[in-house]
Amino acid sequence: MKTRHPAALLVTWALTRTLLLLCVFKVIVVPGPDVTSDVSVIYHGWFEVLRTGTFPLHDVTWQYPPAAATAILSPALLPFLDYASAFFLLAFLADAAVFVMLLYVAERHGKARRGVWVWVVGVPLLGQTVYARYDVMVTAVAVAALLAAARHPRAAGLLAAVGAMLKVWPVLVLTGMRRGVATRASWGAALFTGGLLLLAFTFSMPGAMAFLTFQRDRGTEVESLGSLVFHVARQFGWQGSVRLNYGSVEFLGPYVHLVSTVAQVLTVVAFAWLVLWRVRARAWEPSTTADAALTAVLLFTTTSRVISPQYMVWLVGLAAVCLLYRGSRMTLPTYLVLAATFVTFLEFPIWFGDVVTSDVRGVTLLLIRNGLLVAASLTACRRLWRTTVTAPRRAADSPRTPQPAQEQAVRAPS
């Protein structure tokens, strides 16, 4: 039975987030590379450029939609702190915002607390990377959009567009909007808001669209699904290299372009499957919008030629919304995502050196993590399809059970 005060949730959240803050402020030192250096060096460098009123026009590591500038500039809201400290605290506040939103919906609208637990437990599984990237801020916007979807489709569309202008993927939360008014309202609001933001940034800051040209020559990132080909090939003398390229550690050399192309083809196939699902879906349950959002982001994350550790926070946030609904079929995919999140923490930062050198431990961790993501993606697809396509079709095609004949109201005279 649900207790009146969710004390266990509050205490667990407070303790785990204190631990994360101690890690990013280096009171507790985690083995492996310093994940906070991106904030103090790269983000801070972008901050200095953006505050002059222009995007980093000649920096190929800037690969984000224009509204990402607001996240990078946000530490200016705390001028009494140095840049990195302010950023960590704002990331912490974004995490807190997601927790409050999930808890509010669970308590006020009779949803399941297990969804809140997914966020509370899932975020610290990724370690300090959560507070050292702006993805938790993007996730907060995406979660807000998904929570608004059922009752306020226009608000959901607006928030999804804002999220997409921060980091593209939040637009996928609209994948499973109920057909008809909800789809028209949400998608229309998203297009209008996205277009308005794009125009505003384009005319106010030079270089707003430069990010579109900075990914053409990318390789295959060492943690992606396709990278496993080269991790294994290195054991047999593959003549390629591993280098920091376009802001991430990538494989460069023979056949890399081919593997990257295959990854892009798989992404197109995933998109085609989602379109087919929307065409064939016959029934929408209360959890369908959230279930479809998690499925879509799983597919695009798993097939991407870049799977950065912070991407896992996207999946944890969407999985948390799914499990607010007692009827959600995403329980197993959620458990797989949580397991993959913890393995991600092991491969980055703890044993990232083993990943880069393709040592047995590093390759094993990647096989497990990427295998879990593939399993979660396929399981989510199967369950979403079965719930919204197969089961309703079978119910419609099955013969109706004959009803007993009605008794005559008036008996014939004897």
TABEL-V636715 format. One record per residue. N is the residue number from 1. PSI is psi in whole degrees, -180 to 180 (none if undefined). D_FIRST is the distance of its C-alpha to the first C-alpha in Angstrom with 2 decimals. Layout:
BEGIN
N;PSI;D_FIRST, N;PSI;D_FIRST
END
This chain:
BEGIN
1;138;0.00, 2;128;3.80, 3;159;6.33, 4;-41;9.43, 5;123;11.81, 6;62;11.71, 7;-41;14.05, 8;-40;13.93, 9;-46;14.98, 10;-44;17.65, 11;-44;19.07, 12;-43;19.31, 13;-46;20.94, 14;-43;23.32, 15;-45;24.39, 16;-36;25.03, 17;-31;26.88, 18;-42;28.95, 19;-43;29.95, 20;-41;31.00, 21;-39;33.06, 22;-33;34.72, 23;-47;35.68, 24;-27;37.21, 25;6;39.05, 26;26;40.29, 27;-38;39.19, 28;127;37.70, 29;122;40.01, 30;135;38.65, 31;155;41.27, 32;-176;42.96, 33;154;44.44, 34;106;43.57, 35;-14;41.18, 36;-10;41.65, 37;-29;45.34, 38;-34;44.75, 39;-50;43.53, 40;-22;46.36, 41;-64;49.04, 42;-55;48.32, 43;-42;45.99, 44;-37;48.14, 45;-44;51.25, 46;-39;49.91, 47;-45;48.96, 48;-33;52.57, 49;-47;53.84, 50;-34;51.35, 51;-13;52.00, 52;-5;55.61, 53;16;54.57, 54;155;54.90, 55;162;52.84, 56;85;53.84, 57;-31;56.51, 58;17;57.87, 59;108;54.82, 60;-13;53.73, 61;-12;50.42, 62;103;49.36, 63;37;47.67, 64;152;45.14, 65;162;45.10, 66;-34;46.56, 67;-12;43.42, 68;-23;42.66, 69;-34;45.27, 70;-37;42.83, 71;-42;40.46, 72;-33;43.45, 73;-13;44.83, 74;-32;41.58, 75;-16;42.28, 76;-17;45.08, 77;-18;42.42, 78;69;42.33, 79;-16;46.09, 80;-2;45.78, 81;157;44.35, 82;163;46.04, 83;-51;45.13, 84;-45;42.93, 85;-43;40.93, 86;-41;40.36, 87;-45;39.26, 88;-41;36.70, 89;-38;35.19, 90;-37;35.09, 91;-41;33.39, 92;-43;30.80, 93;-35;30.33, 94;-42;29.93, 95;-46;27.18, 96;-38;25.52, 97;-43;26.01, 98;-45;24.19, 99;-46;21.21, 100;-43;21.18, 101;-47;21.65, 102;-43;18.81, 103;-40;16.38, 104;-47;17.80, 105;-40;17.40, 106;-41;13.78, 107;-40;12.95, 108;-24;15.69, 109;16;15.86, 110;29;12.38, 111;174;13.01, 112;136;11.20, 113;-15;11.16, 114;-30;12.88, 115;-40;15.97, 116;-39;16.06, 117;-35;15.81, 118;-43;18.76, 119;-45;20.84, 120;-43;19.95, 121;-36;20.82, 122;-40;23.42, 123;-49;25.78, 124;-17;26.78, 125;-23;27.48, 126;-11;30.53, 127;-164;31.82, 128;-11;34.00, 129;-31;35.32, 130;-42;32.47, 131;-3;34.04, 132;14;37.57, 133;158;37.61, 134;6;37.02, 135;-30;34.76, 136;-30;31.58, 137;-42;33.09, 138;-42;33.76, 139;-37;30.25, 140;-42;28.92, 141;-42;31.19, 142;-41;30.20, 143;-42;26.44, 144;-41;27.23, 145;-43;29.35, 146;-37;26.77, 147;-29;24.08, 148;-16;26.81, 149;-40;27.96, 150;-41;25.96, 151;-27;26.99, 152;75;30.00, 153;-34;32.06, 154;-41;35.06, 155;-38;33.13, 156;-43;31.74, 157;-42;35.34, 158;-47;36.63, 159;-38;34.12, 160;-38;34.73, 161;-41;38.45, 162;-44;38.10, 163;-41;36.18, 164;-34;38.87, 165;-13;41.54, 166;-44;39.84, 167;34;39.49, 168;-57;39.89, 169;-30;36.81, 170;-18;34.38, 171;-23;36.41, 172;-15;34.73, 173;-16;31.43, 174;1;33.29, 175;-42;34.01, 176;21;31.38, 177;139;31.75, 178;139;31.79, 179;155;35.39, 180;-133;37.35, 181;-44;36.80, 182;-43;33.97, 183;-46;36.15, 184;-43;39.27, 185;-46;37.68, 186;-46;35.93, 187;-37;38.79, 188;-44;41.36, 189;-37;39.72, 190;-45;39.49, 191;-44;43.16, 192;-48;44.33, 193;-44;42.43, 194;-44;43.36, 195;-41;46.98, 196;-45;47.17, 197;-41;45.84, 198;-44;48.18, 199;-43;51.14, 200;-46;50.31, 201;-37;50.18, 202;-40;53.20, 203;-14;55.40, 204;-25;54.23, 205;122;54.13, 206;140;56.54, 207;18;55.11, 208;-31;51.86, 209;10;52.29, 210;-28;53.80, 211;-24;50.62, 212;-24;51.38, 213;1;54.48, 214;7;53.14, 215;8;51.45, 216;-34;54.30, 217;25;55.46, 218;152;52.18, 219;-150;51.94, 220;119;48.98, 221;144;46.50, 222;-12;46.10, 223;-1;42.33, 224;169;42.35, 225;-43;42.15, 226;-23;45.89, 227;-24;46.71, 228;-31;46.05, 229;-44;49.36, 230;-30;51.24, 231;-41;49.40, 232;-42;50.58, 233;-30;53.96, 234;-27;54.68, 235;-16;54.76, 236;22;57.66, 237;21;59.70, 238;131;58.40, 239;70;60.59, 240;-169;58.20, 241;164;56.71, 242;121;53.52, 243;156;53.90, 244;116;52.09, 245;124;52.64, 246;37;51.34, 247;0;48.82, 248;162;47.30, 249;118;48.55, 250;157;49.95, 251;136;52.09, 252;137;55.53, 253;-162;58.29, 254;135;59.26, 255;-1;56.92, 256;-42;54.33, 257;-39;55.17, 258;-47;54.68, 259;-39;51.22, 260;-39;50.23, 261;-41;51.55, 262;-41;49.54, 263;-41;46.36, 264;-37;47.26, 265;-42;47.97, 266;-36;44.53, 267;-41;43.04, 268;-41;45.13, 269;-42;43.95, 270;-43;40.31, 271;-42;41.13, 272;-39;42.90, 273;-42;39.91, 274;-40;37.68, 275;-45;40.35, 276;-41;40.57, 277;-45;36.82, 278;-37;36.94, 279;-40;39.91, 280;-19;38.41, 281;136;34.81, 282;-19;34.25, 283;141;30.63, 284;118;28.34, 285;169;24.59, 286;-30;22.37, 287;-4;22.09, 288;-42;25.79, 289;-46;27.20, 290;-42;25.05, 291;-42;25.55, 292;-37;29.28, 293;-46;29.49, 294;-43;28.11, 295;-45;30.43, 296;-47;33.40, 297;-35;33.04, 298;-48;32.53, 299;-46;35.74, 300;-31;37.78, 301;-47;36.65, 302;-37;37.34, 303;-4;40.73, 304;150;41.90, 305;-3;44.89, 306;121;43.07, 307;89;39.61, 308;150;39.26, 309;-39;36.40, 310;-14;34.98, 311;-25;34.45, 312;-28;31.30, 313;-29;29.55, 314;-49;30.13, 315;-39;28.29, 316;-42;25.34, 317;-45;25.01, 318;-38;25.27, 319;-36;22.92, 320;-43;20.26, 321;-42;20.79, 322;-48;20.71, 323;-1;17.30, 324;-28;15.84, 325;123;16.51, 326;-25;14.42, 327;4;17.82, 328;141;19.76, 329;12;22.05, 330;20;22.59, 331;-52;20.17, 332;-47;23.14, 333;-36;25.47, 334;-45;23.01, 335;-38;22.91, 336;-39;26.68, 337;-43;27.05, 338;-41;25.16, 339;-43;27.42, 340;-33;30.43, 341;-44;29.59, 342;-41;29.76, 343;-34;32.94, 344;-41;34.37, 345;-35;34.00, 346;-39;35.93, 347;-24;38.70, 348;117;38.86, 349;-13;39.68, 350;-53;39.69, 351;37;41.95, 352;-31;43.33, 353;-38;46.82, 354;-32;46.34, 355;-47;45.23, 356;-37;48.30, 357;3;50.65, 358;35;49.03, 359;164;48.60, 360;-45;46.78, 361;-45;43.66, 362;-45;43.54, 363;-38;44.14, 364;-44;41.56, 365;-41;38.87, 366;-41;39.90, 367;-43;39.92, 368;-50;36.35, 369;-50;35.08, 370;-33;37.02, 371;-40;36.19, 372;-40;32.46, 373;-41;33.15, 374;-45;35.26, 375;-42;32.66, 376;-41;29.94, 377;-49;32.43, 378;-40;33.49, 379;-42;30.01, 380;-44;28.89, 381;-48;32.09, 382;-44;31.71, 383;-38;28.14, 384;-44;29.01, 385;-45;32.17, 386;-38;30.70, 387;-40;27.95, 388;-16;30.31, 389;-61;33.69, 390;-53;33.82, 391;-47;31.09, 392;-36;32.19, 393;-43;35.81, 394;-40;35.29, 395;-38;33.49, 396;-33;36.43, 397;-19;39.05, 398;142;37.79, 399;144;39.73, 400;144;38.11, 401;126;37.35, 402;137;40.17, 403;141;39.25, 404;143;40.79, 405;143;43.90, 406;141;43.64, 407;145;45.34, 408;133;48.52, 409;-30;48.19, 410;123;51.78, 411;145;53.26, 412;147;56.83, 413;140;59.34, 414;none;60.27
END
